[in-house]
Amino acid sequence: MSDFLDEIYFWYKKNKRDLPWRQTNDPYKIWLSEIILQQTRVAQGIDYYYRVTERFPSVKELAESDEDEVLKLWQGLGYYSRARNLHEASKCIQNKYSGIFPAEYEEIVKLKGVGNYTAAAVASIAFNLSYPVVDGNIYRFFSRYFGISTPIDSEKGKKQIYQIAAELIEGKNPGFHNQAMMEFGALQCVPKSPDCKNCPVLQHCFAAGNNQVELLPVKTKKVVLRERYFYYFLIEINESFFLEKRTQSDIWKNLYQFPLYESEKRMSENDLLQMDAPRFLKDCELIVKSISGEKKHLLSHRQIFARVIHVQLKNEACISGKFIQVNKKDIAKFAVPRLLDIFINELDFFQN
């Protein structure tokens, strides 16, 4: 295995990306980068990393902030539970560890939103502890190179890959080793049409030698997308409108939105014009000013189809619900889902 590792290390030194979190040993910033990069491409994550570290240069500033501000900084990045967990974990570090990031794997993995992968990354890169990082890139790379046909979404498959990773890291520089392995999977052993001809470990790769590059890794589970139909009501009165905060344990928890009516089926413009007013607009005298086109928004397990119905009221007293009235010039102060942000940027009401 020494030749295999030497080739990967040499490749990494030559090809690694110049990323801001690789210029520091600060565990807070390394942890932050790992949370941002969960379900996020590096190119998109860099801007958010700079944005968060500029506003919250240490755990203390993050812990003392308001969750709404954290969510606003996170807006557009998706998977907002990451931001909520990040905020909760920072308060734990501030209160339990006096603002000093825990230096033991067993303590890091207890932080809200931190699993084995993130804990191993922080422990190895920031504290030089020998814990292997196993992410999607590693599953793919090792499945192909070592010829592992056990499904990687099975417990048996995960254990097989982890055992190999643990053996490879033993006695090595763990931070450097883990980053080299992940980078190789991210840039060289990519999911579709990898550049095998220029792969430094091609000679002993099982998948390349057996024409199975496109067949490995194996997965057994298929994601079933649930369709949901959202109809937002932009309720206008004078120069203001209404927002509500999503508080249920559902997508976009604690983000703001226009009052929402969710339908079990898709509704046409004619359906919307003829429907009974949703409960929050019962007995209200209103004018329908416009109905937007439909937008589709993909999440990991959901497809959301959404439209905005812009209505004008004469008297806000008729509205029933836990809504807040906001002047339209203050919309930028509120963290909203990316889907709604796209609508807002297109609506004439907010451009005037």
Disulfide bonds with the S-S distance in Angstrom:
Cys284-Cys318 1.96
